[in-house]
């Protein structure tokens, strides 16, 4: 299968999910392995299906001779890579608003089973089961591309292996009048995932990078950073921690603009309670049943868990992290604190404005009574139902960034010195080795671990970008 490279550059900051883009009078070069072809395109998206909250995007096709199909997207801190393989994972996991899924032709689409991921030749997913416009269940194959035109670039219509494809899944919405045709001119329905993604492209790409690092040894950390002077290591961690903080605030702002305060808190809480492997189902539950439904008792843990039957990832999950249990915790939390988003917002006045120049975590925690503040969050906001490292992730990944949308630098110090939470174990082990010169007196904090993670992601991203 021939591959292509898509260069996707937005005008301005990347929106959470984007459904509007133009390629206007762009000279696009298709560099083929057998020769070069030049052409001009004046493609424009029919915006009838696009939500007004999505931002304008520009995109350009480049070098289809690579072994990997990727999109180069301009993010908050420059370009990053969004591979087609990641889009395939999103389809496989169902990490999009499935209740609102409609094909480009306007048909309501119900996903019953995404199919078996085919890592060899032929369609990307085999034996999927779908229902169009509430009709009978149909079975067939799924092909996934970044752009609709990739179907023609790869000449799938003339390949008999693709005769059973019943849905063409793409990232970017098709331009007006564009259709996918199979053998004999058969029109194949198209589903664009970009308008119905649960998170921004940048968040998906960052999470994918974290997944790749989950089981990495710490040897590289010690090998590359161990020879640096302590002051240089501290500077590197601080710079990358600040960058990670800004990214989290950026994502929180997008979520807040899209959902409003209560709903943004509701989505953040369920997403974090789902852990990495079950974020998709949890976010779909958050979208299907807003906070008011939980408060009114219109939905509970059993109903929500059953609604995502077959979509949960339970392999290797500890009993305490089972999504059914986490949903029950959330239900109990709402019963005890139905106004918890307002309580969280009110507690903002209790967070000290820690000067970013304060570097000693032990002293900062003592001087600003962070242990007492943590207990106040556990009892006052979470009714004692969410605690430990999961609480720390809830605070640092979800709630502090939302609070900070009105003054991000003021809460950076709190976020930096907060308790570590759940992060890949190799990061904590590597950081302890790096700071061992402190004789064990140094306290590991969330910001330093995020800084180390940021450095790792940045170095991995550069390698990915260069190899693409």
LINURFEN-V328767 format. One record per run of one state. SS is the DSSP state (a for helix, b for strand, c for the rest). FROM is the first residue (numbers start at 0). TO is the last residue. Records with the same first field share a line. If there is no record, write none. Layout:
BEGIN
SS=FROM-TO ; FROM-TO
END
This chain:
BEGIN
c=0-3 ; 10-18 ; 32-33 ; 44-45 ; 49-54 ; 62-68 ; 75-76 ; 93-94 ; 96-96 ; 100-100 ; 102-106 ; 113-114 ; 117-123 ; 132-135 ; 145-148 ; 153-154 ; 158-158 ; 162-163 ; 170-178 ; 181-181 ; 185-185 ; 192-192 ; 197-199 ; 213-217 ; 225-228 ; 259-259 ; 273-277 ; 288-289 ; 295-299 ; 307-317 ; 321-321 ; 336-338 ; 350-359 ; 367-368 ; 381-386 ; 406-406 ; 417-423 ; 434-434 ; 438-444 ; 467-467
b=4-9 ; 19-31 ; 34-43 ; 55-61 ; 69-74 ; 77-82 ; 95-95 ; 101-101 ; 107-112 ; 115-116 ; 124-131 ; 136-144 ; 164-169 ; 179-180 ; 186-191 ; 196-196
a=46-48 ; 83-92 ; 97-99 ; 149-152 ; 155-157 ; 159-161 ; 182-184 ; 193-195 ; 200-212 ; 218-224 ; 229-258 ; 260-272 ; 278-287 ; 290-294 ; 300-306 ; 318-320 ; 322-335 ; 339-349 ; 360-366 ; 369-380 ; 387-405 ; 407-416 ; 424-433 ; 435-437 ; 445-466
END
